[in-house]
């Protein structure tokens, strides 16, 4: 299919093939991205978050840790993001798990 369009005094010819999909295509797969992070980060709780969480250590979880924890939940049962963060913090012996990265990886 061939089409012709005029936009802002410029003539465009549409041939049915688009370079748009290749423009946004990632060079690595989502699975490689998921497995790319090897170690979870353990950092001091940032000063802006200390009012909410207190002083101590914070876990920046890996996507695979969250994935593994979710897969352990029996079918038909519910687990909240707060429960996931509490379990991760307990497993890694830190005060809290980062609520932002946990939410992103869900």
C-alpha positions as CSV (number, residue, x, y, z in Angstrom):
1,X,0.0,0.0,0.0
2,X,1.4,3.4,-1.0
3,X,0.1,6.7,0.4
4,X,1.0,10.3,-0.1
5,X,0.6,13.0,2.6
6,X,1.4,16.6,2.8
7,X,2.3,18.1,6.2
8,X,3.7,21.6,6.7
9,X,4.5,22.0,3.0
10,X,6.5,18.7,3.0
11,X,5.5,15.7,0.9
12,X,5.7,12.3,2.5
13,X,5.4,9.0,0.8
14,X,4.1,6.1,2.8
15,X,5.1,2.6,1.5
16,X,3.7,0.5,4.2
17,X,7.0,-0.1,6.0
18,X,7.9,1.7,9.1
19,X,11.2,2.3,10.8
20,X,9.4,3.2,14.0
21,X,9.4,-0.3,15.5
22,X,13.2,-0.7,15.0
23,X,13.7,2.7,16.6
24,X,12.3,1.6,19.9
25,X,13.5,-2.0,19.9
26,X,15.9,-2.8,22.7
27,X,19.2,-4.5,21.9
28,X,18.7,-6.9,24.9
29,X,15.6,-8.9,25.8
30,X,13.5,-8.2,28.9
31,X,14.7,-11.5,30.4
32,X,18.4,-10.4,30.0
33,X,17.4,-7.1,31.7
34,X,15.7,-9.0,34.5
35,X,18.7,-11.2,35.1
36,X,21.3,-8.5,34.6
37,X,21.3,-7.2,38.2
38,X,23.4,-9.7,40.2
39,X,23.5,-8.3,43.7
40,X,20.8,-6.5,45.7
41,X,21.8,-3.1,47.0
42,X,22.0,-2.5,50.7
43,X,22.4,1.2,51.5
44,X,21.9,3.6,54.5
45,X,18.3,5.0,54.6
46,X,18.5,8.3,52.8
47,X,18.0,11.4,55.0
48,X,14.8,12.3,53.3
49,X,13.3,8.9,54.1
50,X,14.6,8.7,57.7
51,X,11.5,10.7,59.0
52,X,9.3,7.9,57.7
53,X,11.4,4.8,58.2
54,X,14.0,5.8,60.8
55,X,17.7,5.2,60.7
56,X,19.3,2.0,59.5
57,X,19.8,0.0,56.3
58,X,17.6,-0.2,53.2
59,X,17.4,-3.0,50.7
60,X,17.2,-2.1,47.0
61,X,15.8,-5.5,45.8
62,X,16.6,-7.3,42.6
63,X,13.7,-8.0,40.3
64,X,14.4,-11.8,40.6
65,X,14.0,-11.7,44.4
66,X,10.6,-10.1,44.1
67,X,9.7,-12.6,41.3
68,X,10.7,-15.5,43.4
69,X,8.8,-14.3,46.4
70,X,5.6,-13.7,44.4
71,X,5.8,-17.2,42.8
72,X,5.8,-18.7,46.4
73,X,2.4,-17.2,47.1
74,X,-0.3,-20.0,46.7
75,X,-2.9,-19.6,44.0
76,X,-5.9,-17.7,45.3
77,X,-4.0,-16.0,48.2
78,X,-3.2,-12.3,48.4
79,X,0.1,-10.7,49.2
80,X,0.4,-6.9,49.5
81,X,3.4,-4.7,48.5
82,X,3.9,-4.0,52.2
83,X,4.1,-7.7,53.0
84,X,6.6,-8.2,50.2
85,X,8.8,-5.4,51.5
86,X,8.6,-6.8,55.1
87,X,9.6,-10.3,54.0
88,X,12.5,-9.0,51.8
89,X,13.8,-6.8,54.6
90,X,13.6,-9.8,57.1
91,X,15.3,-12.1,54.7
92,X,18.2,-9.7,54.0
93,X,18.4,-8.6,57.7
94,X,17.8,-4.9,57.0
95,X,15.4,-2.4,58.4
96,X,13.3,-1.8,55.3
97,X,13.1,-2.6,51.6
98,X,12.8,0.3,49.1
99,X,9.1,0.9,48.4
100,X,9.8,2.5,45.0
101,X,11.9,-0.3,43.4
102,X,9.6,-2.9,44.9
103,X,6.6,-1.2,43.3
104,X,8.4,-0.9,39.9
105,X,9.3,-4.5,39.8
106,X,5.8,-5.7,40.6
